[in-house]
Amino acid sequence: MTSRRDFLIGTGSGLASLGAAYMARAQERPPNDPNALNLIDEIVPPGGEPRGRPLVVSTWRHGLPANEEAWKVLKDGGRALDAVEQGVQVVEADPKIASVGYGGRPDREGHVTLDACIMDETGNAGSVAFLQNIMHPISVARRVMEDTPHVMLVGEGALQFAREKGFKEVDLLTDKARAEWQKWLKKAEYDPWSPPENSTEGQTNHDTVSMLALDRQGNLSGSCTTSGLGYKMHGRVGDSPIIGASLFVDNEVGAACATGVGEEVMKTLGSFLIVELMRQGASPQEACEESIRRILVRHDNLENVQVGYLAIDKQGRVGAYDIQPWFQYALTTTDGKTQLVDSDSHLKKEE
């Protein structure tokens, strides 16, 4: 059996070799190569075809309407930052989505608490955590980024800031979510992860919506928003508002985002890791797979562990990988067509 030490040594050697190969290819590329795609600014290492720009990706099936909204910004040459904010707002306001925003499952005390973060092409970031009674936490996070010297505001302080910025308070607990919570209270059995077929209307307990966009100018931005794990402990905050965990953007390299059980993402800073691996020469797909491996080595039993990663680079290549075989993402390419894509996974579906 491979030890953790042997695994990490092998991984490091592989990445070093990959980075060396990348640099060698860069040196061999002819200047002003007429065969190079005009949308590509740098050489493309192996592991996926470039999609060009603009491009937008987001997590899960509810990423489909989110992408459609983001595309309205991108198709006309708009900024990636505006696209990722307006895209996820669609999911935040949808009462049918039980894990994001309005209609999200409450904590075990019956409170809907929201987490969100956003990051732009300059490296600026904003986030909110444990925010209540605000329909669009992603927009509050953007105001934190743009209107304060801080990155994160939490709880009552985040709510006070939102009020000062003119955000209206609303009751986020829908009748449906309240009824499900009251039903849960009868047994109060906490399950942080369940496969889609075992959860209400095909939704799991942690379907964060995270979005990444590459605009016509070649700039990247990302967003993430969630109501967190259903029936969590009051005060629990997951990875979604944590820059470097749920989301990371480096405009020189690429961007990555996460979904799944946030505790696992926080312990490995998966999104930052993916971007850093891409900087060293890994493709988005290779980087996502390696970031998942960093979680796998910590667990002997994967039955209740689920994390999915999604990444894009400056060339418009896409990578996605997860542990359980259920992760899907929405992809909208330069032709404006949107599709739902099944991610590759460590564990495979039974035939």
C-alpha positions in Angstrom: 0.0 0.0 0.0 1.3 3.4 -0.9 2.1 5.6 2.1 1.1 9.2 2.3 4.8 10.2 2.2 5.4 8.1 -1.0 2.3 9.5 -2.6 3.3 13.1 -2.0 6.9 12.5 -3.1 5.6 11.0 -6.3 3.2 13.8 -6.8 5.8 16.4 -6.4 8.2 14.7 -8.8 5.4 14.5 -11.4 4.5 18.1 -11.1 8.2 19.1 -11.4 8.5 17.1 -14.6 5.3 18.5 -15.9 6.5 22.1 -15.3 9.8 21.4 -17.0 8.1 20.0 -20.0 5.8 23.1 -20.2 8.8 25.5 -20.1 10.5 23.4 -22.8 7.5 23.6 -25.1 7.3 27.4 -24.5 10.9 27.8 -25.6 10.4 25.7 -28.7 7.3 27.6 -29.9 8.1 29.7 -33.0 7.6 33.4 -32.6 4.4 34.7 -34.2 3.3 31.2 -35.1 0.7 31.6 -37.8 -1.0 28.4 -36.8 -1.6 29.5 -33.2 -5.2 30.4 -32.3 -5.5 34.2 -32.1 -7.4 33.8 -28.8 -4.5 32.1 -27.1 -1.9 34.3 -25.3 0.4 31.5 -24.2 1.3 27.9 -25.1 -1.2 25.3 -24.3 0.1 22.3 -22.4 -1.6 18.9 -22.9 -4.9 18.0 -21.3 -7.9 19.7 -22.9 -8.7 21.8 -25.9 -8.9 25.6 -25.7 -12.5 26.9 -25.9 -11.5 30.5 -26.6 -13.3 33.4 -25.1 -15.7 34.5 -23.8 -16.5 31.4 -21.7 -18.5 30.7 -18.6 -18.8 27.6 -16.4 -20.7 26.9 -13.2 -21.5 24.0 -10.9 -24.5 21.7 -11.0 -27.7 21.7 -13.0 -28.8 25.0 -11.6 -25.8 26.4 -13.3 -27.7 26.3 -16.6 -30.0 29.3 -16.0 -27.1 31.0 -14.2 -24.9 30.7 -17.3 -27.7 32.0 -19.5 -27.8 35.1 -17.4 -24.0 35.5 -17.3 -23.9 35.1 -21.1 -26.0 38.2 -21.5 -23.1 40.2 -20.1 -20.3 38.3 -21.8 -21.7 38.2 -25.4 -21.7 41.9 -25.6 -18.2 42.3 -24.4 -19.1 42.9 -20.8 -16.8 42.3 -17.8 -16.4 38.8 -16.3 -17.0 40.2 -12.8 -20.5 41.5 -13.8 -21.2 38.1 -15.4 -20.4 36.0 -12.4 -22.4 38.3 -10.0 -25.5 38.5 -12.2 -25.3 34.8 -13.1 -25.4 33.4 -9.6 -28.1 35.9 -8.6 -30.5 33.7 -10.6 -29.9 30.8 -8.3 -29.9 32.9 -5.1 -33.5 34.0 -6.0 -34.9 30.6 -7.0 -37.0 29.1 -4.2 -36.7 25.7 -5.8 -33.0 25.5 -5.1 -32.7 24.0 -1.6 -29.0 24.8 -1.0 -28.6 28.4 -2.2 -30.2 31.7 -1.1 -34.0 32.1 -0.9 -35.5 28.7 -0.3 -32.3 27.2 1.1 -32.5 24.7 3.9 -32.1 26.3 7.3 -29.7 25.3 10.1 -31.0 23.1 12.9 -32.4 26.2 14.7 -34.5 27.1 11.7 -32.3 30.0 10.4 -31.3 30.4 6.8 -27.7 31.6 6.9 -25.8 32.6 3.7 -22.2 32.6 2.7 -20.7 34.1 -0.5 -17.5 35.4 -2.1 -16.4 37.0 -5.3 -13.0 37.7 -6.9 -12.0 39.9 -9.8 -9.2 40.0 -12.4 -7.1 42.3 -10.3 -6.9 39.9 -7.3 -9.4 41.9 -5.3 -11.9 39.8 -3.3 -14.9 40.2 -1.0 -17.0 37.8 1.0 -19.8 37.5 3.6 -20.5 34.7 6.0 -23.4 33.9 8.3 -25.5 36.6 6.6 -29.2 36.4 7.2 -32.3 38.0 5.5 -30.6 39.3 2.4 -31.6 37.9 -1.0 -28.3 38.4 -2.8 -25.3 37.8 -0.6 -23.1 37.7 -3.7 -23.8 41.4 -4.3 -23.1 42.2 -0.7 -19.8 40.4 -1.1 -19.0 42.6 -4.1 -19.7 45.7 -2.1 -17.4 44.5 0.6 -14.7 44.1 -2.1 -15.3 47.5 -3.7 -16.4 49.7 -0.9 -14.4 48.6 2.1 -10.7 48.0 2.9 -11.7 44.4 4.1 -12.2 41.1 2.4 -14.8 39.5 4.8 -17.7 40.6 6.9 -19.7 38.2 9.0 -23.0 37.9 10.9 -24.6 41.0 12.3 -21.8 43.1 11.0 -22.4 41.9 7.4 -26.1 42.5 7.8 -25.5 46.0 9.1 -23.3 46.8 6.2 -25.9 45.4 3.7 -28.6 47.6 5.3 -26.3 50.7 5.0 -25.8 49.9 1.3 -29.5 49.8 0.7 -30.2 46.0 0.5 -33.7 45.1 1.7 -34.3 42.4 4.3 -36.6 39.5 3.3 -37.6 36.3 5.0 -35.6 33.6 3.2 -37.3 30.6 4.8 -40.0 29.5 2.4 -43.0 27.4 3.5 -41.5 24.4 1.8 -38.2 24.7 3.5 -39.9 25.3 6.8 -42.0 22.1 6.4 -39.0 20.0 5.5 -37.1 21.4 8.5 -40.0 20.6 10.9 -40.1 17.1 9.5 -36.3 16.7 10.0 -36.7 17.8 13.6 -38.6 14.7 14.5 -35.5 12.6 14.1 -32.8 15.3 13.8 -30.4 12.9 12.0 -27.6 15.0 10.4 -26.3 13.8 7.1 -23.8 16.3 5.6 -23.7 14.4 2.3 -26.2 12.2 0.5 -26.2 11.1 -3.2 -28.7 12.8 -5.5 -31.1 9.8 -5.7 -31.5 9.9 -1.9 -32.4 13.5 -1.6 -35.4 15.7 -2.1 -36.2 16.3 -5.8 -32.7 15.1 -6.9 -30.9 17.8 -4.8 -28.1 16.9 -2.5 -27.4 18.7 0.8 -24.5 20.8 -0.4 -25.1 22.0 -4.0 -23.2 25.3 -3.9 -23.3 27.3 -7.1 -19.9 28.5 -8.1 -19.2 30.3 -11.4 -16.0 31.2 -13.4 -16.0 33.5 -16.4 -13.4 34.5 -19.0 -14.5 37.7 -20.9 -13.5 38.9 -24.4 -10.7 41.0 -22.9 -9.1 37.8 -21.5 -9.9 38.7 -17.9 -11.1 36.2 -15.3 -13.5 36.5 -12.4 -15.3 34.0 -10.1 -18.2 33.8 -7.6 -19.6 31.4 -5.1 -22.8 31.5 -3.0 -24.6 29.0 -0.8 -27.0 28.6 2.1 -24.6 25.8 3.3 -25.3 22.4 4.6 -28.9 21.8 5.5 -29.6 21.5 9.3 -26.0 22.4 10.1 -25.0 23.7 13.6 -26.1 27.3 14.1 -23.0 29.4 13.3 -21.4 26.9 11.0 -19.6 28.4 8.0 -18.2 26.3 5.2 -15.7 26.9 2.4 -18.0 29.1 0.3 -16.9 32.5 1.7 -13.2 31.5 2.0 -10.9 32.9 -0.7 -8.5 30.1 -1.7 -10.9 27.4 -0.6 -14.2 27.7 -2.6 -12.7 30.1 -5.1 -9.5 31.5 -6.4 -8.7 33.7 -9.4 -5.2 34.5 -10.8 -5.6 36.5 -14.0 -2.2 35.4 -15.2 -3.0 31.8 -15.0 -6.7 30.7 -14.4 -9.4 30.3 -11.9 -10.9 27.4 -9.9 -14.0 26.8 -7.7 -15.4 24.1 -5.5 -18.6 22.4 -4.4 -19.3 19.7 -1.9 -18.6 19.3 1.8 -16.9 22.5 2.7 -14.8 21.2 5.6 -12.8 19.0 3.1 -12.2 22.0 0.8 -11.1 24.2 3.6 -8.6 21.7 5.0 -6.7 21.6 1.6 -7.4 25.1 0.1 -8.4 23.2 -3.0 -9.1 26.2 -5.4 -5.8 27.9 -4.6 -4.0 24.7 -5.1 -5.5 24.1 -8.5 -4.5 27.6 -9.7 -1.0 27.2 -8.4 -0.7 23.8 -10.1 -1.8 25.4 -13.3 0.9 28.0 -12.8 3.4 25.2 -12.6 2.3 23.8 -15.9 -0.6 21.5 -15.1 -3.7 21.6 -17.3 -7.0 22.5 -15.6 -8.0 18.8 -15.7 -4.7 17.6 -14.2 -4.9 20.3 -11.5 -8.4 19.4 -10.5 -7.5 15.7 -10.2 -4.5 16.4 -8.1 -6.5 18.6 -5.8 -9.0 15.8 -5.3 -6.1 13.4 -4.5 -5.0 15.7 -1.7 -8.4 14.9 -0.1 -8.3 11.2 -0.9 -5.1 10.5 0.9 -6.8 11.7 4.1 -9.6 9.2 4.0 -9.9 5.4 4.2 -13.6 5.5 3.7 -15.1 7.7 1.0 -18.7 6.8 1.5 -19.7 10.2 2.9 -17.1 12.4 1.3 -17.9 14.5 -1.7 -16.0 17.4 -3.3 -16.1 18.6 -6.8 -13.7 21.1 -8.5 -14.1 23.1 -11.6 -11.4 25.1 -13.3 -10.6 27.2 -16.4 -7.4 28.7 -17.6 -6.5 31.8 -19.7 -6.8 29.8 -22.9 -10.3 28.8 -22.1 -9.5 25.1 -21.3 -11.8 23.5 -18.8 -11.2 20.9 -16.1 -13.5 19.2 -13.7 -13.2 16.3 -11.3 -14.9 15.0 -8.1 -14.9 12.1 -5.7 -18.4 10.7 -6.1 -19.8 10.1 -9.6 -22.5 12.7 -9.5 -20.9 16.1 -10.2 -22.2 18.0 -13.2 -21.3 21.5 -14.5 -22.8 24.0 -16.9 -20.6 25.1 -19.8 -21.3 28.0 -22.2 -18.8 28.4 -25.0 -18.0 31.2 -27.5 -20.9 30.2 -29.7 -23.3 30.9 -26.9 -24.4 27.3 -26.6 -24.9 26.0 -23.0 -24.7 22.3 -22.1 -24.7 20.2 -18.9 -21.5 18.2 -18.7 -20.9 15.1 -16.5 -17.6 15.5 -14.7 -15.1 12.6 -14.5 -14.8 11.3 -11.0 -12.6 9.2 -8.7 -15.4 6.7 -8.0 -17.3 5.4 -11.0 -21.0 4.8 -11.5 -22.1 1.3 -11.3 -23.2 -0.1 -14.7 
